[in-house]
Amino acid sequence: MNNKILIAEDEANIRRLVAHYLLQEGFEIVEAANGRQALELFENTHDLALAILDVMMPEMDGYEVCRRIRANSDLPVLILTARDTESDEVAGFRCGADEYISKPFSPAILVTRVKNLLRRTQQGDHSDLEADGIRVLYRERTVLADGKRVIMTPKEFDLLCYLMRNKNIVLSREQIINRIWDMDYSGDDRTVDTHIKCLRAKLGAQGKHIVTIRKVGYKFEQYL
């Protein structure tokens, strides 16, 4: 499995910090100090596993670098930025990013997100999804319910995809936590119930497809 990661960040101290923690985890690192250099490294490094892109970089911002990568590759992309509004997060996903982390961030959290993203993208299916009135454009991180765009958090999006890819199969809370959060997650499994509640609300009438199986978990029920 490839373990080489591109880090594109114009602030040298942040770039070195991220590289330091990833190197400790056994990853190889290539570094870029601006967007144009990041794109050149992407084009000339053939065994990259993932790219971490800062948004505010000279010469070419992270969103544009991500768009150009996505036009030619399924390489997993994690956006790293000081911006933390919902519109900025949506912009990151619309350009094709797979994950989004706001500064300041915990290096341990970043490493965990990188590992989870690699596991998810290397083992997962990147195809779009459709069931009745719900349509998921996976690479665009876009969900449409009855033709209307639904804004979701990364966890809500991943949860919906997991349920839909396993339609009509009952998934326990433990299975959901291991897949969507992390196998080492130590929080309360009620977080699954909270996310399901929010997901149903955002899907409106189409939320009926997410069915509660009492004392077990949930399933996405597709009607015949």
N, C-alpha and C positions, 0 to 999 in steps of 0.2 A: 504494500500500500504506500502511495506517495505521502510524504510528510513535510513537504517544502511549502512554506507560507510566505507570501508577499506582504510586507508591511509598508504602506504608503502613508507617511505622516511627515509634515514639514517641521514640526517641533521635535528637535533631536532628542531632547530628554524623554519625551513620551515614547518616541520610537524605540529608544534604547531600553526603556522600562518594559514595553510590550515584548520586545525581542528577548530580553533577559528571562522573563517568566516562561515564554514558549520554548526557549532553548533548554531550560531546566526540565521540561516535559518531553524532551527528545525530538522536537521539531527542528528542521533546518529553516534558516531565515534568509530571505533576500530583501533588501531595504531600498526604498525610494523616498526622496525628499520633496518631490513634486508630482503632479498628476501626469505630466508628459513622460517623466522617467518611469513612473509606474506602468504606463501603457507599453512602453518599450520593453520593460522587463517581462510583462505578461506575454508579449509577442515573441520574445526570444528565449523564454524559459519554458521548456516543454513538459516539465514534470511537476507543475504547481498543483497543490492540493486545495488551496484556499487563498483568497486575497482579503486583507484588512485595509480598508480605505478610509482615510480621514476626508471629511467633506470640504473644509476650507483649506485648499492647497493652491499654491501659485501655479500659473501656466494652464492648469486644467483642474477643475474641482472634482471631488470624488464621485458626484452624481454622473458627470459626463464620462469619467473613466469607467464607471460601472455600466453605463449604457453601451459603451463601445466593447467592453468585455462580453456583455450579454448578447450582443449582436453576432458574436462569433463562437461563444463557448457557454457551457453549463457550469463553469467553475464557480464553486460556492463563494459568495461575497458577503462580508460583514462590514457594515458601515459604522464608522466611529466618529462621533461628532459632539460638539459642545451644545448644539441645538437640541431642545427636548420637547418641542411642541408637537401636537398630533399631526399638524400639516407637514412638518419636517419629516416625521416618521413615515407618513404616507408617501411623501416624495421619494424617500429612500427605497421603499418597496416598489413604487411605480417604475423606478429606473432599473429594477431587476434584482435588488439586494435580497439576500436570504435572511439576514439578521441585522439588528440595529441596536447599538449600545451608545448611551449618552455619557459624556464626560461631566463630572469626574466619575471614574469607574473603579471598581475593585479589580486588581489584577487576577485574583483567584476566580472571580465571576467571569472575567474575560476568557480565561483559559477553559473554564467549564463550558462557556457558550461555544468556543471554538471546537471543543471535542464533541459536543452535542450536535453541532452543525455538520461536522464531518461524518459522524455516525448516521445522521438523518439523511444526508444527501448521497452518501455512498451506498446505503442500503435501501433507500427509499425510491418511490416511483415519482417522477417529476411531471407526469401527464396531467392534463386538465381533468376536471370532474364535472359531472352533470347528473342531477337527479330531480325529476319533476320540475319545480320552480327554482331550484338552486343551481347556480353555475359557478365553478371555481376555476379561475385562470391562474394556475399554480405559479408560474414563473413571474407573473405580474403581481402576485400576492393580492389578487382582486377577487372579491366575492360579489355575485349578483343574486339578489332574491327577487323574483318576479320582475326581473329586468332592471331593478334599481341597485345601485352600488351600496354595499354595506361596509362601513369602516370597522375594522377589527384590530384588536391587539395581536401581537405575534403568537401568543399562547392560544388565543381564541381561534386564530386561523389554523394553527397546527392541529388543534383539537378537532375542528370541523373536518379537516382533511383526513385525519386518522379514523374518525367515525365513518366518513363516507367511503373510504377505501375498504372498510370492513362492514359494509352495509348488511343489515339483517343478522349481524353477529353480535352477541352480547359481550361487552367488554367490562371487566371489573374495574373498580377504582384503582386497584393496584396496577393493573395492566396500563391504564391510562397514565398514571403518574410515572411509571417506568419509561413509557414511550415519549411523553410530552414534556415532563419535567426532567427528572434524572433518576437513575437507579439509587443514587445516594441522597435523594431528597428526604429531608427529615421533618417536613412540616405536616400539618393535619390533612388527612385525605378529604376533608370537607372543602378544600380549595377546588376540588373537581366539581363538587355540587355548585359552588359559586360561579365557576366559569361556565358550566352548563346553563345555569339560570340566565347569565348575561348573553350567552350565545343564542338561546331561544328568543330572548327579548329582541335582539338585533335582527334576527331572521324574520320576525313578525309572524305572519300566517304560516310560513314555511318551517317555523320552529317546531311544529307538530311532529316532524320527522324524527326528532331526537326524543326517544322514548325511555322513561325510567323503568328499570327492572328492579323491583323492590328487593332490598337486602343484597343485591348483586352489583349492579352498575347501570350501564346505559348501552343503547344501540341506536344506530341510524336505520330507521325503517323506511324502505322504499316500497311504495304501493305498486301493485301490479296494474 
